[in-house]
Structure formats: C-alpha cells, structure tokens
C-alpha cells in the first residue's frame, strides 16, 4: 500500500491471534513516533499479553498518540 503524506489510514486484525505488521516508511521519521507511542512486545507472547494486545487502546494511549503526532511529529 502506498500512502501519500498526511493520508488518514488504519489497519485491523480480524483474526483470533495477534498479527505481525511490517511497514517500510520513506522518508524515515515516523518510526520514532511508533517507538514513542507504541508498546514493545516481547516474544514469545504469553496468554496474558495476547489478551492485553487484543483489547482496544485505552483513552490515555490514544491521547498520548494524538499529542505526539500533532505536536512532535506534525
């Protein structure tokens, strides 16, 4: 998928297992946003971690991502 700059986008895992997502971003820069806004996952994933990852993000997580995206990463 090729997205122009500032294009709204999302993805959704409709499966019952955690998904892996591989993305190339050029020019580089958004990877630092994902590192700051995201949560690291340690493999192998425990059942507790699978359950946590299958839940929607909290309001605090969304607010953090929006704040970082709008103020630091434009």
RAMO-V428017 format. One record per pair of residues at least 24 apart in sequence whose ideal C-beta (glycine too) atoms are under 7 Angstrom apart, sorted by sequence separation. I is the first residue (numbers start at 1). J is the second residue. D is the distance in whole Angstrom. If there is no record, write none. Layout:
I,J,D
I,J,D
This chain:
18,45,6
37,64,6
37,65,4
37,68,5
18,50,6
36,68,6
18,53,5
33,68,6
33,69,6
33,73,5
30,73,7
